[in-house]
Amino acid sequence: MNARAELPLHAPGTQVDKGYIGESVPRPQAKRLLQGRGAYTDDLRFPRLAHVVFFRSPHAHARIKRLDLVKAGKAPGVIGVFDGRAVAEYCSPWIAVLGHLKGIKSPPQHALAIDRACWQGEPVAAVVAETRAQAEDALQLVEAEWEPLPAVIDMDEALEGKRVIHPDLGDNICFKRELDTGGVDEAFAKADVVVEESYGFGRHTGVCLEGRAILADYNAAEHTLTVYHATQAPHMMQDIFSRHLNIPEANVRVIAKDVGGSYGIKVHVYADEMATAALSVMLRRPVKFLADRLESFVSDIHAREHKVKVRLACTKQGEILAFDLWDLTAIGPYSVYPRTSGIEGNQVVNLTGGPYKHKQYRAKMQVVFTNKNVTCQYRAVGHPIAVALTEGIVDLAAAKLGMDPAEFRRKNLIPDDAYPYTFASGIKFEKLSHHKTLGRLLELMDYQKLRAEQASLRKQGVHRGIGLAAMIEVTNPSPAFYGVGGARISAQDGATIRLDPTGMITVLCSVTEQGQGAEGVFAQIAASAVGVTIDKVRLTTGDTGVTPYGGGTWASRGAGIGGEAVLQAGRALRSNILDIAAVVLNMDKAELDIVGNEVVNKLTLESKLPLAELGRIAYFRPDTLPPKFQSELTVTRHYTPREYGFTFTNGIQASYVEVDSDTGFVKLLKHWCVEDCGTVINPMLVDEQIRGGIVQGIGAALFEECLYDAEGQLLNGNMADYLVPMAAEMPDIVCAHVETPTKQSELGAKGAGEAGTAGAPGAVMNAINDALAPFGARVTAQPFTPERILQALRKV
Amino acid sequence: MEHIVQTTLILNGVAVTRSIPARQHLVDFLREEMGLTGSHVGCEHGVCGACTLRVDGKIVRGCLMLAVQANGRKVDTIEGLSDSGELAELQRAFHEHNALQCGFCTPGMLLAAQDLVASRPQATRDEIRDHLSGNYCRCTGYHAIVDAVEEVVVARRGGKK
């Protein structure tokens, strides 16, 4: 069951209004989805809608010698066929670099490849027809002659640079970063214990159940473009469509209706989506593109694919002295626009060792181009790598010292009273609660009892393991994330709240709903701030034509940033309502309050004026109000976190597994997570979002990997061969919370969306290695398939 | 030229006759021709379960069955089963447990869950997990879905866990 009963209704130190904050309110917006009555992009019906499909490169790297679209163009139902040059006349190319990632480079990328394709799956030509089936039929008639070029597939080979993918760039290095606090060699020299290990992280992808979807509708008479888009960032996309299609920004409207999962996959610019928008302009009619599952695997961004070596120095008393990190990651042939593909590696450098109090740290990180699908930011960006390698090497050090892993962590975690604190990598923590979360976790899982059970089962030949993973997470990013680097990505968000004549309130917020429950928590916050019951609240998000300007949903920012804007707007509206009530009732405003949809006497709670009556007067009989009084029943407020670059959160996870030493299979017995995301607005929503994140992390740890052959062909790009977690393999997951609200906002909420994914792979890895300890075996390359476990056991 | 086959099926209780291309999948027919967009297309190769429908009382993958194969059969979708009230108990439990986030898997998940609720009243938590393992959900950790289904199963047998 959910851990709701364990939560305080209001976290100490927060200044939130009473009401629904901290309550597990079911999301009103979920009802339509439960009846199949949502409106995902592919559910929309438009007159004259055309359907586009893409001819994609079958080669990892090849020159296009001849592209013949004539036969395809004559197929039944075909409206038009287009190559890269044709689309480039309407859509300018982009280069994904950011000013604050010094030295990052990437070549221009076009909507459709021109002359050369750089990964298997890169879109090369577009076929537009009256139906999707006709377009797919015609696609079979596209003729292409290719001159295969040498493909750079392996990241070490890419780094070596004997073959350079983009000769104009000089080498295959997209970005590199080095960090050194100084004193690292000295720390290693004086250390009693030095441990070193290499870790591998497989390339995997988001597998949103709804494929990427876009329906672009250009109106030639108005020169306006309306884009229905399964996206996390409507305003970012509005800006991008505007600039690359050369349409004034005010003429572009982006609408994200229901979105079938995103997790970072749907926050990037995709070449085929840009082409779809351009085709709508070219054809002067609505055009829809929906990525099917097979093309999703070769065109949705991939993530991770890191190769890491890490060393840790500590004293024989178990005090960590230093971390030394070397990280290599490959991102495909282009840095992805506009967030770049340098961020994940950058995060690994920022976060490695992050929960611990050592002062010496050195890191060298390199990002290289390869001829595979592009990679970019996917849920928990860099965290799963930093957490797993940190927690893996920490466990190895504890084992070498003969110390219990929980005790070793307790010795080294940054003390709860040390804040504000600047970590060795330079990142700043406002206030974290590592020791509290560790204590709560050990209590929740009954750690000592579990250890005893493990020991007794081990004697019977049953090999169970317990793995811990402490973590820090980036949430509520300030403009330091993208804006300072020149990206037109908003770090602020806004909310408009209006009291309607019937006493209902309408909330418009720039943070989008991807299913995580943003609209639900905004309804809770708005109802609490204004003083109405939640059934009186209506929400609109995901429409650049009506909401305030904002960033949308990414980097665990929705509740913390959008929620604060809603809170402030709600309070302002409450105050404005009371101004009117004071005039109508001829009372002092200070004597009045709003409770349960009515203006009441603050002291006696006696009902004075229902909001529906106040609305009637303000909208229809303002003649009865004093001549110079103007009611203001619509207010807008914005919020940007600025005091810290990021509002860091912390948490800790534990995994309990059983490894079958004959088959290499891992059975997940149970999983725990104690998270501190500040004020918990809706425990039920937070818990299941964390669980969903954990399951995505488990997918990476045990099942998911995009496997490429030596020629750069994706070998398992379908759901039968690319394994994802299903219900039967997943354990029950226990969640609990410590609440340390951020003082930067009055709501006090930090982000929670990525915590699960950040910590789960490390916890599972440590649990497997704990189970394998009696065999002297360890696994360090994700995913931990039965084959890899049997190899570690030297059985295959 | 495409083969077109005249097909009559009972769709959500109402007889429907259409000329259907022989190659069209049942789920495409429902979505594109009948406007029933509650059944979703997730993988088109029978793995993800988003297109789960009910044909003659049994759950099937709408992407692995041709629409013409529904000739003479009873087809029920999320829309029909919502309106009839058959799914109401599960829908309430899913809502109260937040057993959905983006909702894309939910119609299929509900049909698979209803199949279990109706056919296996003694199902344990593990059996619920097994039964739902043909339906992929990327948002939840499955935990809340299992909680919701378990609640309905247990309630139906008089509260005995």
Interface residues (C-beta under 8 A of the other chain):
Chain A: M1 S24 P26 R27 A30 K31 L33 L34 Q35 G36 R37 G38 Y40 D42 D43 R45 T131 A133 G206 V207 C208 L209 E210 D258 V259 G260 G261 S262 Y263 D292 R293 Q514 G515 Q516 G517 M684 L685 D687 E688 Q689 I690 R691 G692 G693 I694 V695 Q696 N718 M719 A720 V724 P725 M726 A727 A728 E729 M730 D732 I733 G756
Chain B: P21 R23 Q24 R31 E32 G35 L36 T37 G38 S39 H40 V41 G42 C43 E44 H45 V47 C48 A50 T77 I78 E79 S82 Q91 F94 H95 E96 H97 N98 A99 L100 Q101 C102 G103 F104 C105 T106 P107 L110 R125 D126 I128 R129 D130 L132 S133 G134 N135 Y136 C137 R138 C139 T140 G141 Y142 H143 A144 I145 V146 D147
